[in-house]
Each structure stands twice: as structure tokens, then as C-alpha cells.
């Protein structure tokens, strides 16, 4: 079971073992935001009640905090390799790849593995890319959120979307993207997570499901 020191920062759905009926948008500042989100991921995998489950990551920012997963596994006297093996990652470098992974391939991956948590990272910087029209970016993001709402409701799987709000301070397009995310999700602000050990360098994830075709 989770200790009190490990569990006080977790979203309520985690402690109730039920998923929100809509995606959960977590808003905060890096690096605290990343520590918070990846500790949720680690503790979900290390919960004895979730033995054998997997967590899926659709990564739009080329960042995977393996150091936090490893630290939490060691704290729980669990082989970090076993914990990491239950994380399925796919990287997207364009909004079209990101959309395809969520809208067309995520359900297949959920069906192949007992999934208890979905993490979509790097949404804001990816979808605010000026090379893509804002209209197209908003339309694809709305389609993604519609799909995630269906998954959260029908499959009772938690979908977490972290957003660093500082990225939108001086960018009107990013603020409109956040507004769309807020209207399509449950929204919460993070709190200070418990401290972790010294972080290792961030690693870029490889492609483990889907492919890189748009």
C-alpha cells in the first residue's frame, strides 16, 4: 500500500482507484510539474492492486523521466527494470502523428495490454508550433480530447495531461490551446510533491507502439 508521505500529493481519483470521467489536466511549472506527474506514473505501477497493469505514454516533447521511475522503484524495493517494462511509449514529432496515435492507435494498445493510466506529454509546445495553422491545431486537439473523453468514460482509464502554463504567458495561441484543454477536461493545479533523490539526466524515449507515419 502507499504510505501517507507518498500519497498526500496524489489526485483524488488515484486514491479512490477510480478514473475521472474526463481527462485530467494538471497545470504547474517545471521541473515540479514533471516530478509530480512521473511520481503518479510510478506509484500507479508500484501499487500492488495494479500488478500486471501497464501505463501508456504519448510523448510530444521527447522527454521521459526514467530517473523518477527508477528512484520510486528502488524506494519500494522493486526491480526498476520490471517497472519500466510496463511503460509503453510512443513519440510524436508533429501534431498529425500525435493525433494519429491517440485517435487511431491508442485503443488497440489499450486492448493489447491491461492499461491503468495514460499520459499525454508535451501537448502545448507541440500544438503551438507556428508552422501549423492555429485552426488546424485547435481542430486536431479537439479531436484528441474527444477521443480521450470516450476512453475515460467507456474504459474507466485515467488520462493525464500535464501543461506548463509558463509557456503561454506571452503567447496568445498557447492560451487558446489551454482554454480548449480546460473546457474538455477536469482541471487541477499541482501541489508540492515529496522530494526525490538526485535526478539522472533526462532520456529521450524510443518508439514502442504505433509508428511515425502521419
C-alpha positions as YAML, in Angstrom:
chain: A
units: angstrom
residues:
- id: 1
  name: UNK
  ca: [0.00, 0.00, 0.00]
- id: 2
  name: UNK
  ca: [1.06, 3.60, -0.47]
- id: 3
  name: UNK
  ca: [2.48, 5.38, 2.55]
- id: 4
  name: UNK
  ca: [0.94, 8.60, 3.81]
- id: 5
  name: UNK
  ca: [4.03, 10.53, 2.75]
- id: 6
  name: UNK
  ca: [3.77, 9.12, -0.75]
- id: 7
  name: UNK
  ca: [0.04, 9.53, -1.20]
- id: 8
  name: UNK
  ca: [-0.83, 13.00, 0.12]
- id: 9
  name: UNK
  ca: [0.02, 14.72, -3.16]
- id: 10
  name: UNK
  ca: [-1.93, 12.39, -5.44]
- id: 11
  name: UNK
  ca: [-5.13, 13.40, -7.27]
- id: 12
  name: UNK
  ca: [-8.30, 12.11, -5.57]
- id: 13
  name: UNK
  ca: [-9.08, 9.66, -8.39]
- id: 14
  name: UNK
  ca: [-5.83, 7.83, -7.69]
- id: 15
  name: UNK
  ca: [-6.70, 7.21, -4.05]
- id: 16
  name: UNK
  ca: [-10.28, 6.16, -4.91]
- id: 17
  name: UNK
  ca: [-8.96, 3.75, -7.57]
- id: 18
  name: UNK
  ca: [-11.44, 5.23, -10.00]
- id: 19
  name: UNK
  ca: [-10.75, 7.30, -13.09]
- id: 20
  name: UNK
  ca: [-12.11, 10.77, -13.81]
- id: 21
  name: UNK
  ca: [-14.93, 10.75, -16.31]
- id: 22
  name: UNK
  ca: [-12.90, 13.18, -18.37]
- id: 23
  name: UNK
  ca: [-9.14, 13.65, -18.94]
- id: 24
  name: UNK
  ca: [-7.35, 15.32, -16.06]
- id: 25
  name: UNK
  ca: [-5.41, 18.48, -16.96]
- id: 26
  name: UNK
  ca: [-2.63, 19.13, -14.43]
- id: 27
  name: UNK
  ca: [-1.21, 22.65, -14.53]
- id: 28
  name: UNK
  ca: [2.04, 23.73, -12.91]
- id: 29
  name: UNK
  ca: [5.62, 24.79, -13.53]
- id: 30
  name: UNK
  ca: [8.58, 22.67, -14.50]
- id: 31
  name: UNK
  ca: [10.50, 20.94, -13.04]
- id: 32
  name: UNK
  ca: [7.97, 20.45, -10.24]
- id: 33
  name: UNK
  ca: [5.26, 19.50, -12.74]
- id: 34
  name: UNK
  ca: [7.35, 16.71, -14.25]
- id: 35
  name: UNK
  ca: [8.30, 15.32, -10.84]
- id: 36
  name: UNK
  ca: [4.65, 15.31, -9.82]
- id: 37
  name: UNK
  ca: [3.37, 13.60, -12.95]
- id: 38
  name: UNK
  ca: [6.04, 10.92, -13.11]
- id: 39
  name: UNK
  ca: [5.59, 10.07, -9.45]
- id: 40
  name: UNK
  ca: [1.91, 9.48, -10.19]
- id: 41
  name: UNK
  ca: [3.00, 7.19, -13.00]
- id: 42
  name: UNK
  ca: [5.50, 5.31, -10.81]
- id: 43
  name: UNK
  ca: [3.19, 4.91, -7.85]
- id: 44
  name: UNK
  ca: [0.37, 3.62, -10.04]
- id: 45
  name: UNK
  ca: [2.67, 0.92, -11.39]
- id: 46
  name: UNK
  ca: [4.01, 0.08, -7.92]
- id: 47
  name: UNK
  ca: [0.58, -0.21, -6.32]
- id: 48
  name: UNK
  ca: [0.02, -3.93, -5.52]
- id: 49
  name: UNK
  ca: [-3.58, -3.57, -6.67]
- id: 50
  name: UNK
  ca: [-2.29, -2.67, -10.15]
- id: 51
  name: UNK
  ca: [0.06, -5.62, -10.50]
- id: 52
  name: UNK
  ca: [0.39, -6.52, -14.17]
- id: 53
  name: UNK
  ca: [-1.08, -3.29, -15.46]
- id: 54
  name: UNK
  ca: [0.64, -1.01, -17.95]
- id: 55
  name: UNK
  ca: [0.85, 2.73, -18.45]
- id: 56
  name: UNK
  ca: [0.83, 4.29, -21.90]
- id: 57
  name: UNK
  ca: [2.68, 7.48, -22.81]
- id: 58
  name: UNK
  ca: [2.14, 9.51, -25.97]
- id: 59
  name: UNK
  ca: [5.15, 11.80, -25.90]
- id: 60
  name: UNK
  ca: [5.21, 15.07, -27.78]
- id: 61
  name: UNK
  ca: [8.20, 16.65, -26.01]
- id: 62
  name: UNK
  ca: [10.83, 13.90, -26.32]
- id: 63
  name: UNK
  ca: [11.21, 13.69, -22.53]
- id: 64
  name: UNK
  ca: [10.88, 10.58, -20.39]
- id: 65
  name: UNK
  ca: [11.72, 10.88, -16.68]
- id: 66
  name: UNK
  ca: [13.15, 7.40, -16.15]
- id: 67
  name: UNK
  ca: [15.13, 8.71, -13.17]
- id: 68
  name: UNK
  ca: [11.93, 9.19, -11.16]
- id: 69
  name: UNK
  ca: [10.60, 5.76, -12.08]
- id: 70
  name: UNK
  ca: [13.89, 4.17, -11.07]
- id: 71
  name: UNK
  ca: [14.03, 6.07, -7.76]
- id: 72
  name: UNK
  ca: [10.48, 5.16, -6.81]
- id: 73
  name: UNK
  ca: [11.07, 1.51, -7.72]
- id: 74
  name: UNK
  ca: [14.15, 1.35, -5.54]
- id: 75
  name: UNK
  ca: [12.29, 3.01, -2.69]
- id: 76
  name: UNK
  ca: [9.69, 0.25, -2.99]
- id: 77
  name: UNK
  ca: [12.39, -2.47, -3.16]
- id: 78
  name: UNK
  ca: [11.27, -3.34, -6.69]
- id: 79
  name: UNK
  ca: [13.50, -4.03, -9.68]
- id: 80
  name: UNK
  ca: [13.31, -0.81, -11.76]
- id: 81
  name: UNK
  ca: [13.62, -2.85, -14.94]
- id: 82
  name: UNK
  ca: [10.34, -4.59, -14.19]
- id: 83
  name: UNK
  ca: [8.61, -1.28, -13.57]
- id: 84
  name: UNK
  ca: [10.00, 0.30, -16.73]
- id: 85
  name: UNK
  ca: [8.99, -2.74, -18.80]
- id: 86
  name: UNK
  ca: [5.34, -1.95, -18.05]
- id: 87
  name: UNK
  ca: [5.55, 1.52, -19.60]
- id: 88
  name: UNK
  ca: [4.63, 1.71, -23.27]
- id: 89
  name: UNK
  ca: [5.91, 4.84, -25.03]
- id: 90
  name: UNK
  ca: [5.33, 6.30, -28.45]
- id: 91
  name: UNK
  ca: [6.88, 9.54, -29.62]
- id: 92
  name: UNK
  ca: [5.26, 12.06, -31.94]
- id: 93
  name: UNK
  ca: [7.19, 14.88, -33.57]
- id: 94
  name: UNK
  ca: [4.24, 16.51, -35.36]
- id: 95
  name: UNK
  ca: [0.67, 17.22, -34.31]
- id: 96
  name: UNK
  ca: [-0.56, 14.87, -37.06]
- id: 97
  name: UNK
  ca: [1.47, 11.98, -35.64]
- id: 98
  name: UNK
  ca: [0.21, 12.80, -32.15]
- id: 99
  name: UNK
  ca: [-3.38, 12.86, -33.38]
- id: 100
  name: UNK
  ca: [-2.99, 9.56, -35.25]
- id: 101
  name: UNK
  ca: [-1.51, 7.82, -32.21]
- id: 102
  name: UNK
  ca: [-4.38, 8.90, -29.98]
- id: 103
  name: UNK
  ca: [-7.32, 8.77, -32.38]
- id: 104
  name: UNK
  ca: [-6.43, 5.61, -34.31]
- id: 105
  name: UNK
  ca: [-3.94, 3.50, -32.34]
- id: 106
  name: UNK
  ca: [-4.43, 4.10, -28.65]
- id: 107
  name: UNK
  ca: [-7.46, 1.81, -28.38]
- id: 108
  name: UNK
  ca: [-5.55, -1.07, -29.96]
- id: 109
  name: UNK
  ca: [-2.71, -0.62, -27.47]
- id: 110
  name: UNK
  ca: [-5.16, -0.50, -24.56]
- id: 111
  name: UNK
  ca: [-6.67, -3.74, -25.79]
- id: 112
  name: UNK
  ca: [-3.31, -5.46, -26.02]
- id: 113
  name: UNK
  ca: [-2.18, -4.51, -22.50]
- id: 114
  name: UNK
  ca: [-4.07, -4.06, -19.24]
- id: 115
  name: UNK
  ca: [-3.82, -0.29, -19.09]
- id: 116
  name: UNK
  ca: [-4.45, 1.67, -15.92]
- id: 117
  name: UNK
  ca: [-3.10, 5.10, -16.84]
- id: 118
  name: UNK
  ca: [-2.50, 7.17, -19.98]
- id: 119
  name: UNK
  ca: [-0.11, 10.12, -20.03]
- id: 120
  name: UNK
  ca: [-0.02, 12.63, -22.87]
- id: 121
  name: UNK
  ca: [3.04, 14.85, -22.54]
- id: 122
  name: UNK
  ca: [4.33, 17.86, -24.48]
- id: 123
  name: UNK
  ca: [0.95, 18.92, -25.87]
- id: 124
  name: UNK
  ca: [1.34, 22.67, -25.51]
- id: 125
  name: UNK
  ca: [4.73, 23.16, -27.21]
- id: 126
  name: UNK
  ca: [3.84, 20.70, -29.98]
- id: 127
  name: UNK
  ca: [0.44, 22.19, -30.84]
- id: 128
  name: UNK
  ca: [1.61, 25.79, -30.62]
- id: 129
  name: UNK
  ca: [4.11, 25.26, -33.47]
- id: 130
  name: UNK
  ca: [3.75, 28.23, -35.80]
- id: 131
  name: UNK
  ca: [4.42, 26.04, -38.86]
- id: 132
  name: UNK
  ca: [0.86, 24.69, -38.50]
- id: 133
  name: UNK
  ca: [-2.17, 26.94, -38.76]
- id: 134
  name: UNK
  ca: [-3.91, 27.65, -35.49]
- id: 135
  name: UNK
  ca: [-7.23, 26.49, -36.92]
- id: 136
  name: UNK
  ca: [-5.81, 23.08, -37.81]
- id: 137
  name: UNK
  ca: [-4.02, 22.79, -34.49]
- id: 138
  name: UNK
  ca: [-7.18, 23.51, -32.49]
- id: 139
  name: UNK
  ca: [-9.24, 21.13, -34.62]
- id: 140
  name: UNK
  ca: [-6.82, 18.23, -34.13]
- id: 141
  name: UNK
  ca: [-6.53, 18.92, -30.41]
- id: 142
  name: UNK
  ca: [-10.32, 18.95, -30.06]
- id: 143
  name: UNK
  ca: [-10.46, 15.57, -31.84]
- id: 144
  name: UNK
  ca: [-7.85, 14.19, -29.43]
- id: 145
  name: UNK
  ca: [-9.77, 15.41, -26.39]
- id: 146
  name: UNK
  ca: [-12.98, 13.91, -27.72]
- id: 147
  name: UNK
  ca: [-11.26, 10.54, -28.06]
- id: 148
  name: UNK
  ca: [-9.77, 10.77, -24.57]
- id: 149
  name: UNK
  ca: [-13.17, 11.56, -23.07]
- id: 150
  name: UNK
  ca: [-14.57, 8.45, -24.74]
- id: 151
  name: UNK
  ca: [-11.74, 6.32, -23.35]
- id: 152
  name: UNK
  ca: [-12.02, 7.76, -19.84]
- id: 153
  name: UNK
  ca: [-15.77, 7.21, -19.73]
- id: 154
  name: UNK
  ca: [-16.09, 3.87, -21.51]
- id: 155
  name: UNK
  ca: [-12.98, 2.11, -20.23]
- id: 156
  name: UNK
  ca: [-12.57, 3.81, -16.83]
- id: 157
  name: UNK
  ca: [-8.93, 4.63, -17.56]
- id: 158
  name: UNK
  ca: [-7.35, 7.79, -16.19]
- id: 159
  name: UNK
  ca: [-5.87, 10.12, -18.83]
- id: 160
  name: UNK
  ca: [-3.43, 12.75, -17.53]
- id: 161
  name: UNK
  ca: [-2.30, 15.81, -19.48]
- id: 162
  name: UNK
  ca: [0.39, 17.98, -17.83]
- id: 163
  name: UNK
  ca: [0.75, 21.58, -19.03]
- id: 164
  name: UNK
  ca: [3.42, 24.09, -18.02]
- id: 165
  name: UNK
  ca: [1.42, 27.33, -18.03]
- id: 166
  name: UNK
  ca: [4.55, 29.49, -18.17]
- id: 167
  name: UNK
  ca: [4.84, 28.54, -21.84]
- id: 168
  name: UNK
  ca: [1.65, 30.50, -22.55]
- id: 169
  name: UNK
  ca: [2.39, 33.71, -20.66]
- id: 170
  name: UNK
  ca: [3.27, 35.72, -23.76]
- id: 171
  name: UNK
  ca: [1.68, 33.55, -26.43]
- id: 172
  name: UNK
  ca: [-1.97, 34.11, -27.35]
- id: 173
  name: UNK
  ca: [-2.21, 30.88, -29.35]
- id: 174
  name: UNK
  ca: [-1.00, 28.81, -26.40]
- id: 175
  name: UNK
  ca: [-3.58, 30.48, -24.18]
- id: 176
  name: UNK
  ca: [-6.31, 29.48, -26.60]
- id: 177
  name: UNK
  ca: [-4.98, 25.92, -26.61]
- id: 178
  name: UNK
  ca: [-5.10, 25.85, -22.80]
- id: 179
  name: UNK
  ca: [-8.64, 27.18, -22.90]
- id: 180
  name: UNK
  ca: [-9.66, 24.31, -25.17]
- id: 181
  name: UNK
  ca: [-7.93, 21.81, -22.88]
- id: 182
  name: UNK
  ca: [-9.66, 23.25, -19.81]
- id: 183
  name: UNK
  ca: [-13.09, 23.11, -21.43]
- id: 184
  name: UNK
  ca: [-12.54, 19.47, -22.46]
- id: 185
  name: UNK
  ca: [-11.13, 18.13, -19.21]
- id: 186
  name: UNK
  ca: [-11.14, 18.21, -15.46]
- id: 187
  name: UNK
  ca: [-8.58, 20.79, -14.44]
- id: 188
  name: UNK
  ca: [-6.38, 20.95, -11.39]
- id: 189
  name: UNK
  ca: [-3.25, 22.65, -10.13]
- id: 190
  name: UNK
  ca: [-0.39, 20.65, -8.72]
- id: 191
  name: UNK
  ca: [0.93, 20.82, -5.19]
- id: 192
  name: UNK
  ca: [4.45, 20.30, -3.93]
- id: 193
  name: UNK
  ca: [5.31, 16.62, -4.37]
- id: 194
  name: UNK
  ca: [7.50, 14.77, -1.88]
- id: 195
  name: UNK
  ca: [11.24, 15.14, -2.58]
- id: 196
  name: UNK
  ca: [13.02, 12.58, -4.71]
- id: 197
  name: UNK
  ca: [16.64, 11.57, -4.91]
- id: 198
  name: UNK
  ca: [19.15, 13.24, -7.19]
- id: 199
  name: UNK
  ca: [17.86, 13.17, -10.74]
- id: 200
  name: UNK
  ca: [19.66, 11.46, -13.53]
- id: 201
  name: UNK
  ca: [19.82, 13.12, -16.95]
- id: 202
  name: UNK
  ca: [16.56, 13.06, -18.85]
- id: 203
  name: UNK
  ca: [16.35, 10.44, -21.54]
- id: 204
  name: UNK
  ca: [14.65, 10.58, -24.88]
- id: 205
  name: UNK
  ca: [12.08, 7.80, -25.26]
- id: 206
  name: UNK
  ca: [12.08, 5.36, -28.13]
- id: 207
  name: UNK
  ca: [9.09, 4.29, -30.18]
- id: 208
  name: UNK
  ca: [7.31, 1.32, -28.62]
- id: 209
  name: UNK
  ca: [3.89, 1.40, -30.17]
- id: 210
  name: UNK
  ca: [2.42, 2.84, -33.34]
- id: 211
  name: UNK
  ca: [4.83, 4.21, -35.89]
- id: 212
  name: UNK
  ca: [6.00, 7.61, -37.05]
- id: 213
  name: UNK
  ca: [3.81, 7.88, -40.12]
- id: 214
  name: UNK
  ca: [1.28, 10.72, -40.03]
...
